[in-house]
Amino acid sequence: MHRHVKPKDAQERRQLTMGGASSGMRTVLSYLLGVAVAYIAASAASTHFVLNGLAEIGAPSSLSVRFETTLRDIAGLTAYAGVIAIGFLVAFPVGALIRRVLSAPRWVAYPLAGAAAIFAALGLMALQFGMTPIGGANSAAGFAAQCFAGALGGLVFALSVPKRDN
């Protein structure tokens, strides 16, 4: 028989909801979740911008082709996940600082930090390589979609990170 355990205070409630994970561990998990969401969204967006460009010149672009290509790109663009992870490692602490200094809500500060991380990463890659190696980011709309994916990852981080850690 399962008994419902009632938490005594806020700290105990957090431990029960995270399976007893410490605040630091929850922050790491929130960071990894934010990176994963941003990467999946960015990879999928890139795929569809590339496929739209190919469709404009007559390449097949059925729903099954889009689905299969999206899955392959998510599995294959893992270096981009590393770029996003490094960008978020820099951006989220800066977002926390800005949040404290400007009293910005977490749901504003971290999405802006995530978008800025992608913006900076794509800009640096373009400077280094003379183009962005993320094919779906070569148009203004594709670049914006990548930044939106970073913002989405930042929002996931903001909503899942323990309140006292940021």
Rosetta constraint file for C-alpha pairs under 8 A:
AtomPair CA 7 CA 12 HARMONIC 5.54 0.50
AtomPair CA 7 CA 13 HARMONIC 5.19 0.50
AtomPair CA 7 CA 16 HARMONIC 7.68 0.50
AtomPair CA 8 CA 12 HARMONIC 6.33 0.50
AtomPair CA 8 CA 13 HARMONIC 7.39 0.50
AtomPair CA 9 CA 13 HARMONIC 6.25 0.50
AtomPair CA 10 CA 14 HARMONIC 6.25 0.50
AtomPair CA 11 CA 15 HARMONIC 6.32 0.50
AtomPair CA 12 CA 16 HARMONIC 6.18 0.50
AtomPair CA 13 CA 17 HARMONIC 6.26 0.50
AtomPair CA 14 CA 18 HARMONIC 6.18 0.50
AtomPair CA 14 CA 20 HARMONIC 7.69 0.50
AtomPair CA 15 CA 19 HARMONIC 5.89 0.50
AtomPair CA 15 CA 20 HARMONIC 4.13 0.50
AtomPair CA 15 CA 21 HARMONIC 6.02 0.50
AtomPair CA 15 CA 22 HARMONIC 7.18 0.50
AtomPair CA 16 CA 20 HARMONIC 5.65 0.50
AtomPair CA 18 CA 26 HARMONIC 7.47 0.50
AtomPair CA 21 CA 25 HARMONIC 5.99 0.50
AtomPair CA 21 CA 26 HARMONIC 6.19 0.50
AtomPair CA 22 CA 26 HARMONIC 6.13 0.50
AtomPair CA 23 CA 27 HARMONIC 6.22 0.50
AtomPair CA 23 CA 162 HARMONIC 6.43 0.50
AtomPair CA 23 CA 165 HARMONIC 7.39 0.50
AtomPair CA 24 CA 28 HARMONIC 6.38 0.50
AtomPair CA 24 CA 165 HARMONIC 7.76 0.50
AtomPair CA 25 CA 29 HARMONIC 6.16 0.50
AtomPair CA 26 CA 30 HARMONIC 5.98 0.50
AtomPair CA 26 CA 161 HARMONIC 6.50 0.50
AtomPair CA 26 CA 162 HARMONIC 6.85 0.50
AtomPair CA 27 CA 31 HARMONIC 6.13 0.50
AtomPair CA 27 CA 160 HARMONIC 7.99 0.50
AtomPair CA 27 CA 161 HARMONIC 5.17 0.50
AtomPair CA 27 CA 162 HARMONIC 6.48 0.50
AtomPair CA 27 CA 165 HARMONIC 7.17 0.50
AtomPair CA 28 CA 32 HARMONIC 6.21 0.50
AtomPair CA 29 CA 33 HARMONIC 6.05 0.50
AtomPair CA 30 CA 34 HARMONIC 6.09 0.50
AtomPair CA 30 CA 156 HARMONIC 7.48 0.50
AtomPair CA 30 CA 157 HARMONIC 5.19 0.50
AtomPair CA 30 CA 160 HARMONIC 5.52 0.50
AtomPair CA 30 CA 161 HARMONIC 5.28 0.50
AtomPair CA 31 CA 35 HARMONIC 6.21 0.50
AtomPair CA 31 CA 88 HARMONIC 7.94 0.50
AtomPair CA 31 CA 157 HARMONIC 5.79 0.50
AtomPair CA 31 CA 161 HARMONIC 7.69 0.50
AtomPair CA 32 CA 36 HARMONIC 6.08 0.50
AtomPair CA 32 CA 85 HARMONIC 7.92 0.50
AtomPair CA 33 CA 37 HARMONIC 6.11 0.50
AtomPair CA 33 CA 153 HARMONIC 7.65 0.50
AtomPair CA 33 CA 156 HARMONIC 7.14 0.50
AtomPair CA 33 CA 157 HARMONIC 6.95 0.50
AtomPair CA 34 CA 38 HARMONIC 6.08 0.50
AtomPair CA 34 CA 152 HARMONIC 7.74 0.50
AtomPair CA 34 CA 153 HARMONIC 4.17 0.50
AtomPair CA 34 CA 154 HARMONIC 6.00 0.50
AtomPair CA 34 CA 155 HARMONIC 7.55 0.50
AtomPair CA 34 CA 156 HARMONIC 5.27 0.50
AtomPair CA 34 CA 157 HARMONIC 4.94 0.50
AtomPair CA 35 CA 39 HARMONIC 5.96 0.50
AtomPair CA 35 CA 81 HARMONIC 7.19 0.50
AtomPair CA 35 CA 84 HARMONIC 6.43 0.50
AtomPair CA 35 CA 85 HARMONIC 5.75 0.50
AtomPair CA 35 CA 88 HARMONIC 7.31 0.50
AtomPair CA 35 CA 153 HARMONIC 5.91 0.50
AtomPair CA 36 CA 40 HARMONIC 6.09 0.50
AtomPair CA 36 CA 81 HARMONIC 7.50 0.50
AtomPair CA 36 CA 153 HARMONIC 7.47 0.50
AtomPair CA 37 CA 41 HARMONIC 6.05 0.50
AtomPair CA 37 CA 149 HARMONIC 7.76 0.50
AtomPair CA 37 CA 152 HARMONIC 7.18 0.50
AtomPair CA 37 CA 153 HARMONIC 5.33 0.50
AtomPair CA 37 CA 156 HARMONIC 7.54 0.50
AtomPair CA 38 CA 42 HARMONIC 5.85 0.50
AtomPair CA 38 CA 84 HARMONIC 7.61 0.50
AtomPair CA 38 CA 149 HARMONIC 4.90 0.50
AtomPair CA 38 CA 150 HARMONIC 5.15 0.50
AtomPair CA 38 CA 151 HARMONIC 7.60 0.50
AtomPair CA 38 CA 152 HARMONIC 6.11 0.50
AtomPair CA 38 CA 153 HARMONIC 4.34 0.50
AtomPair CA 38 CA 154 HARMONIC 7.83 0.50
AtomPair CA 39 CA 43 HARMONIC 5.85 0.50
AtomPair CA 39 CA 74 HARMONIC 7.83 0.50
AtomPair CA 39 CA 80 HARMONIC 7.30 0.50
AtomPair CA 39 CA 81 HARMONIC 5.49 0.50
AtomPair CA 39 CA 84 HARMONIC 6.92 0.50
AtomPair CA 39 CA 149 HARMONIC 7.37 0.50
AtomPair CA 39 CA 150 HARMONIC 7.97 0.50
AtomPair CA 39 CA 153 HARMONIC 7.99 0.50
AtomPair CA 40 CA 44 HARMONIC 6.02 0.50
AtomPair CA 40 CA 74 HARMONIC 6.15 0.50
AtomPair CA 41 CA 45 HARMONIC 6.01 0.50
AtomPair CA 41 CA 146 HARMONIC 7.94 0.50
AtomPair CA 41 CA 149 HARMONIC 5.32 0.50
AtomPair CA 42 CA 46 HARMONIC 6.03 0.50
AtomPair CA 42 CA 145 HARMONIC 7.21 0.50
AtomPair CA 42 CA 146 HARMONIC 5.17 0.50
AtomPair CA 42 CA 149 HARMONIC 5.16 0.50
AtomPair CA 42 CA 150 HARMONIC 7.50 0.50
AtomPair CA 43 CA 47 HARMONIC 6.17 0.50
AtomPair CA 43 CA 70 HARMONIC 7.37 0.50
AtomPair CA 43 CA 73 HARMONIC 6.34 0.50
AtomPair CA 43 CA 74 HARMONIC 5.68 0.50
AtomPair CA 43 CA 77 HARMONIC 7.18 0.50
AtomPair CA 44 CA 48 HARMONIC 6.35 0.50
AtomPair CA 44 CA 70 HARMONIC 5.49 0.50
AtomPair CA 44 CA 73 HARMONIC 7.38 0.50
AtomPair CA 44 CA 74 HARMONIC 6.95 0.50
AtomPair CA 45 CA 49 HARMONIC 6.26 0.50
AtomPair CA 45 CA 136 HARMONIC 6.93 0.50
AtomPair CA 45 CA 142 HARMONIC 7.43 0.50
AtomPair CA 45 CA 145 HARMONIC 6.49 0.50
AtomPair CA 45 CA 146 HARMONIC 7.03 0.50
AtomPair CA 46 CA 50 HARMONIC 6.18 0.50
AtomPair CA 46 CA 134 HARMONIC 6.94 0.50
AtomPair CA 46 CA 135 HARMONIC 6.45 0.50
AtomPair CA 46 CA 136 HARMONIC 3.78 0.50
AtomPair CA 46 CA 137 HARMONIC 6.47 0.50
AtomPair CA 46 CA 142 HARMONIC 6.82 0.50
AtomPair CA 46 CA 145 HARMONIC 8.00 0.50
AtomPair CA 46 CA 146 HARMONIC 7.43 0.50
AtomPair CA 47 CA 51 HARMONIC 6.08 0.50
AtomPair CA 47 CA 66 HARMONIC 7.80 0.50
AtomPair CA 47 CA 69 HARMONIC 6.99 0.50
AtomPair CA 47 CA 70 HARMONIC 5.81 0.50
AtomPair CA 47 CA 73 HARMONIC 6.90 0.50
AtomPair CA 47 CA 136 HARMONIC 6.29 0.50
AtomPair CA 48 CA 52 HARMONIC 5.92 0.50
AtomPair CA 48 CA 66 HARMONIC 7.14 0.50
AtomPair CA 48 CA 70 HARMONIC 7.67 0.50
AtomPair CA 48 CA 136 HARMONIC 7.30 0.50
AtomPair CA 49 CA 53 HARMONIC 6.32 0.50
AtomPair CA 49 CA 135 HARMONIC 7.91 0.50
AtomPair CA 49 CA 136 HARMONIC 4.86 0.50
AtomPair CA 49 CA 137 HARMONIC 7.83 0.50
AtomPair CA 49 CA 142 HARMONIC 6.29 0.50
AtomPair CA 50 CA 54 HARMONIC 6.30 0.50
AtomPair CA 50 CA 135 HARMONIC 6.30 0.50
AtomPair CA 50 CA 136 HARMONIC 5.17 0.50
AtomPair CA 51 CA 55 HARMONIC 6.02 0.50
AtomPair CA 51 CA 61 HARMONIC 6.63 0.50
AtomPair CA 51 CA 66 HARMONIC 7.35 0.50
AtomPair CA 52 CA 56 HARMONIC 6.33 0.50
AtomPair CA 52 CA 61 HARMONIC 7.68 0.50
AtomPair CA 53 CA 57 HARMONIC 6.97 0.50
AtomPair CA 54 CA 58 HARMONIC 6.55 0.50
AtomPair CA 54 CA 59 HARMONIC 5.30 0.50
AtomPair CA 54 CA 60 HARMONIC 7.84 0.50
AtomPair CA 54 CA 61 HARMONIC 7.91 0.50
AtomPair CA 55 CA 59 HARMONIC 4.75 0.50
AtomPair CA 55 CA 60 HARMONIC 6.18 0.50
AtomPair CA 55 CA 61 HARMONIC 5.93 0.50
AtomPair CA 60 CA 65 HARMONIC 7.68 0.50
AtomPair CA 61 CA 65 HARMONIC 5.87 0.50
AtomPair CA 61 CA 66 HARMONIC 6.36 0.50
AtomPair CA 62 CA 66 HARMONIC 6.25 0.50
AtomPair CA 63 CA 67 HARMONIC 6.09 0.50
AtomPair CA 64 CA 68 HARMONIC 6.03 0.50
AtomPair CA 65 CA 69 HARMONIC 5.91 0.50
AtomPair CA 66 CA 70 HARMONIC 5.94 0.50
AtomPair CA 67 CA 71 HARMONIC 6.32 0.50
AtomPair CA 68 CA 72 HARMONIC 6.22 0.50
AtomPair CA 69 CA 73 HARMONIC 6.03 0.50
AtomPair CA 70 CA 74 HARMONIC 6.16 0.50
AtomPair CA 71 CA 75 HARMONIC 6.23 0.50
AtomPair CA 72 CA 76 HARMONIC 5.85 0.50
AtomPair CA 73 CA 77 HARMONIC 5.60 0.50
AtomPair CA 74 CA 78 HARMONIC 7.33 0.50
AtomPair CA 77 CA 81 HARMONIC 7.01 0.50
AtomPair CA 78 CA 82 HARMONIC 6.62 0.50
AtomPair CA 79 CA 83 HARMONIC 6.42 0.50
AtomPair CA 80 CA 84 HARMONIC 6.18 0.50
AtomPair CA 81 CA 85 HARMONIC 6.07 0.50
AtomPair CA 82 CA 86 HARMONIC 6.18 0.50
AtomPair CA 83 CA 87 HARMONIC 6.09 0.50
AtomPair CA 83 CA 121 HARMONIC 7.07 0.50
AtomPair CA 84 CA 88 HARMONIC 6.04 0.50
AtomPair CA 84 CA 117 HARMONIC 7.33 0.50
AtomPair CA 84 CA 118 HARMONIC 6.77 0.50
AtomPair CA 84 CA 121 HARMONIC 7.71 0.50
AtomPair CA 84 CA 150 HARMONIC 7.98 0.50
AtomPair CA 85 CA 89 HARMONIC 6.17 0.50
AtomPair CA 86 CA 90 HARMONIC 6.62 0.50
AtomPair CA 87 CA 91 HARMONIC 6.00 0.50
AtomPair CA 87 CA 114 HARMONIC 7.90 0.50
AtomPair CA 87 CA 117 HARMONIC 4.91 0.50
AtomPair CA 87 CA 118 HARMONIC 6.90 0.50
AtomPair CA 87 CA 120 HARMONIC 7.98 0.50
AtomPair CA 87 CA 121 HARMONIC 6.75 0.50
AtomPair CA 88 CA 92 HARMONIC 5.55 0.50
AtomPair CA 88 CA 113 HARMONIC 7.66 0.50
AtomPair CA 88 CA 114 HARMONIC 6.31 0.50
AtomPair CA 88 CA 117 HARMONIC 6.14 0.50
AtomPair CA 89 CA 93 HARMONIC 7.10 0.50
AtomPair CA 90 CA 94 HARMONIC 6.65 0.50
AtomPair CA 90 CA 117 HARMONIC 7.74 0.50
AtomPair CA 91 CA 95 HARMONIC 5.98 0.50
AtomPair CA 91 CA 113 HARMONIC 5.15 0.50
AtomPair CA 91 CA 114 HARMONIC 6.50 0.50
AtomPair CA 91 CA 116 HARMONIC 7.31 0.50
AtomPair CA 91 CA 117 HARMONIC 5.80 0.50
AtomPair CA 92 CA 96 HARMONIC 6.13 0.50
AtomPair CA 92 CA 110 HARMONIC 6.33 0.50
AtomPair CA 92 CA 113 HARMONIC 6.03 0.50
AtomPair CA 92 CA 114 HARMONIC 7.26 0.50
AtomPair CA 92 CA 154 HARMONIC 7.88 0.50
AtomPair CA 93 CA 97 HARMONIC 6.26 0.50
AtomPair CA 94 CA 98 HARMONIC 6.16 0.50
AtomPair CA 94 CA 113 HARMONIC 7.36 0.50
AtomPair CA 95 CA 99 HARMONIC 5.89 0.50
AtomPair CA 95 CA 109 HARMONIC 5.39 0.50
AtomPair CA 95 CA 110 HARMONIC 5.63 0.50
AtomPair CA 95 CA 112 HARMONIC 7.70 0.50
AtomPair CA 95 CA 113 HARMONIC 5.43 0.50
AtomPair CA 96 CA 100 HARMONIC 6.25 0.50
AtomPair CA 96 CA 109 HARMONIC 7.25 0.50
AtomPair CA 96 CA 110 HARMONIC 7.59 0.50
AtomPair CA 96 CA 166 HARMONIC 5.55 0.50
AtomPair CA 97 CA 101 HARMONIC 6.16 0.50
AtomPair CA 98 CA 102 HARMONIC 5.73 0.50
AtomPair CA 98 CA 103 HARMONIC 7.57 0.50
AtomPair CA 98 CA 104 HARMONIC 7.26 0.50
AtomPair CA 98 CA 109 HARMONIC 7.13 0.50
AtomPair CA 99 CA 103 HARMONIC 5.11 0.50
AtomPair CA 99 CA 104 HARMONIC 4.65 0.50
AtomPair CA 99 CA 105 HARMONIC 6.67 0.50
AtomPair CA 99 CA 106 HARMONIC 6.78 0.50
AtomPair CA 99 CA 109 HARMONIC 5.87 0.50
AtomPair CA 100 CA 104 HARMONIC 7.10 0.50
AtomPair CA 104 CA 108 HARMONIC 6.52 0.50
AtomPair CA 104 CA 109 HARMONIC 6.07 0.50
AtomPair CA 105 CA 109 HARMONIC 6.23 0.50
AtomPair CA 106 CA 110 HARMONIC 5.95 0.50
AtomPair CA 106 CA 158 HARMONIC 5.60 0.50
AtomPair CA 106 CA 159 HARMONIC 7.90 0.50
AtomPair CA 107 CA 111 HARMONIC 6.52 0.50
AtomPair CA 107 CA 155 HARMONIC 5.83 0.50
AtomPair CA 107 CA 158 HARMONIC 5.65 0.50
AtomPair CA 107 CA 159 HARMONIC 7.06 0.50
AtomPair CA 108 CA 112 HARMONIC 6.24 0.50
AtomPair CA 108 CA 155 HARMONIC 7.83 0.50
AtomPair CA 109 CA 113 HARMONIC 6.14 0.50
AtomPair CA 110 CA 114 HARMONIC 6.01 0.50
AtomPair CA 110 CA 151 HARMONIC 7.32 0.50
AtomPair CA 110 CA 154 HARMONIC 4.63 0.50
AtomPair CA 110 CA 155 HARMONIC 6.03 0.50
AtomPair CA 110 CA 157 HARMONIC 7.15 0.50
AtomPair CA 110 CA 158 HARMONIC 5.86 0.50
AtomPair CA 111 CA 115 HARMONIC 6.11 0.50
AtomPair CA 111 CA 150 HARMONIC 6.95 0.50
AtomPair CA 111 CA 151 HARMONIC 3.91 0.50
AtomPair CA 111 CA 152 HARMONIC 6.23 0.50
AtomPair CA 111 CA 153 HARMONIC 6.94 0.50
AtomPair CA 111 CA 154 HARMONIC 4.05 0.50
AtomPair CA 111 CA 155 HARMONIC 4.92 0.50
AtomPair CA 111 CA 158 HARMONIC 7.66 0.50
AtomPair CA 112 CA 116 HARMONIC 6.01 0.50
AtomPair CA 112 CA 151 HARMONIC 5.92 0.50
AtomPair CA 112 CA 154 HARMONIC 7.23 0.50
AtomPair CA 113 CA 117 HARMONIC 6.09 0.50
AtomPair CA 113 CA 151 HARMONIC 7.20 0.50
AtomPair CA 113 CA 154 HARMONIC 6.68 0.50
AtomPair CA 114 CA 118 HARMONIC 6.50 0.50
AtomPair CA 114 CA 147 HARMONIC 7.53 0.50
AtomPair CA 114 CA 150 HARMONIC 4.37 0.50
AtomPair CA 114 CA 151 HARMONIC 4.72 0.50
AtomPair CA 114 CA 152 HARMONIC 7.48 0.50
AtomPair CA 114 CA 153 HARMONIC 6.35 0.50
AtomPair CA 114 CA 154 HARMONIC 4.72 0.50
AtomPair CA 115 CA 119 HARMONIC 6.11 0.50
AtomPair CA 115 CA 146 HARMONIC 7.90 0.50
AtomPair CA 115 CA 147 HARMONIC 4.46 0.50
AtomPair CA 115 CA 148 HARMONIC 6.09 0.50
AtomPair CA 115 CA 149 HARMONIC 7.21 0.50
AtomPair CA 115 CA 150 HARMONIC 4.42 0.50
AtomPair CA 115 CA 151 HARMONIC 4.53 0.50
AtomPair CA 115 CA 154 HARMONIC 7.58 0.50
AtomPair CA 116 CA 120 HARMONIC 5.97 0.50
AtomPair CA 116 CA 147 HARMONIC 7.11 0.50
AtomPair CA 116 CA 150 HARMONIC 7.61 0.50
AtomPair CA 117 CA 121 HARMONIC 6.03 0.50
AtomPair CA 117 CA 150 HARMONIC 7.02 0.50
AtomPair CA 118 CA 122 HARMONIC 5.99 0.50
AtomPair CA 118 CA 146 HARMONIC 6.72 0.50
AtomPair CA 118 CA 147 HARMONIC 5.43 0.50
AtomPair CA 118 CA 150 HARMONIC 5.77 0.50
AtomPair CA 119 CA 123 HARMONIC 6.04 0.50
AtomPair CA 119 CA 143 HARMONIC 7.91 0.50
AtomPair CA 119 CA 146 HARMONIC 7.89 0.50
AtomPair CA 119 CA 147 HARMONIC 5.92 0.50
AtomPair CA 120 CA 124 HARMONIC 5.98 0.50
AtomPair CA 121 CA 125 HARMONIC 6.10 0.50
AtomPair CA 122 CA 126 HARMONIC 6.10 0.50
AtomPair CA 122 CA 132 HARMONIC 6.12 0.50
AtomPair CA 122 CA 134 HARMONIC 7.97 0.50
AtomPair CA 123 CA 127 HARMONIC 6.26 0.50
AtomPair CA 123 CA 132 HARMONIC 7.56 0.50
AtomPair CA 124 CA 128 HARMONIC 6.10 0.50
AtomPair CA 125 CA 129 HARMONIC 5.86 0.50
AtomPair CA 125 CA 130 HARMONIC 7.66 0.50
AtomPair CA 125 CA 131 HARMONIC 6.99 0.50
AtomPair CA 125 CA 132 HARMONIC 5.62 0.50
AtomPair CA 125 CA 133 HARMONIC 7.14 0.50
AtomPair CA 126 CA 130 HARMONIC 4.95 0.50
AtomPair CA 126 CA 131 HARMONIC 4.23 0.50
AtomPair CA 126 CA 132 HARMONIC 4.54 0.50
AtomPair CA 126 CA 133 HARMONIC 7.58 0.50
AtomPair CA 127 CA 131 HARMONIC 7.07 0.50
AtomPair CA 129 CA 133 HARMONIC 7.65 0.50
AtomPair CA 131 CA 138 HARMONIC 7.81 0.50
AtomPair CA 132 CA 137 HARMONIC 6.86 0.50
AtomPair CA 132 CA 138 HARMONIC 6.59 0.50
AtomPair CA 134 CA 138 HARMONIC 7.32 0.50
AtomPair CA 136 CA 142 HARMONIC 5.31 0.50
AtomPair CA 136 CA 143 HARMONIC 7.29 0.50
AtomPair CA 137 CA 141 HARMONIC 7.57 0.50
AtomPair CA 137 CA 142 HARMONIC 4.28 0.50
AtomPair CA 137 CA 143 HARMONIC 4.15 0.50
AtomPair CA 137 CA 144 HARMONIC 7.69 0.50
AtomPair CA 137 CA 145 HARMONIC 7.65 0.50
AtomPair CA 137 CA 146 HARMONIC 6.63 0.50
AtomPair CA 138 CA 142 HARMONIC 6.26 0.50
AtomPair CA 138 CA 143 HARMONIC 6.40 0.50
AtomPair CA 139 CA 143 HARMONIC 6.03 0.50
AtomPair CA 140 CA 144 HARMONIC 6.11 0.50
AtomPair CA 141 CA 145 HARMONIC 6.12 0.50
AtomPair CA 142 CA 146 HARMONIC 6.33 0.50
AtomPair CA 143 CA 147 HARMONIC 6.41 0.50
AtomPair CA 144 CA 148 HARMONIC 6.08 0.50
AtomPair CA 145 CA 149 HARMONIC 6.22 0.50
AtomPair CA 146 CA 150 HARMONIC 6.46 0.50
AtomPair CA 147 CA 151 HARMONIC 6.27 0.50
AtomPair CA 148 CA 152 HARMONIC 6.12 0.50
AtomPair CA 149 CA 153 HARMONIC 6.28 0.50
AtomPair CA 150 CA 154 HARMONIC 6.19 0.50
AtomPair CA 151 CA 155 HARMONIC 6.12 0.50
AtomPair CA 152 CA 156 HARMONIC 6.28 0.50
AtomPair CA 153 CA 157 HARMONIC 6.27 0.50
AtomPair CA 154 CA 158 HARMONIC 6.09 0.50
AtomPair CA 155 CA 159 HARMONIC 6.12 0.50
AtomPair CA 156 CA 160 HARMONIC 6.14 0.50
AtomPair CA 157 CA 161 HARMONIC 5.70 0.50
AtomPair CA 161 CA 165 HARMONIC 7.08 0.50
AtomPair CA 161 CA 166 HARMONIC 7.59 0.50
AtomPair CA 162 CA 166 HARMONIC 7.27 0.50
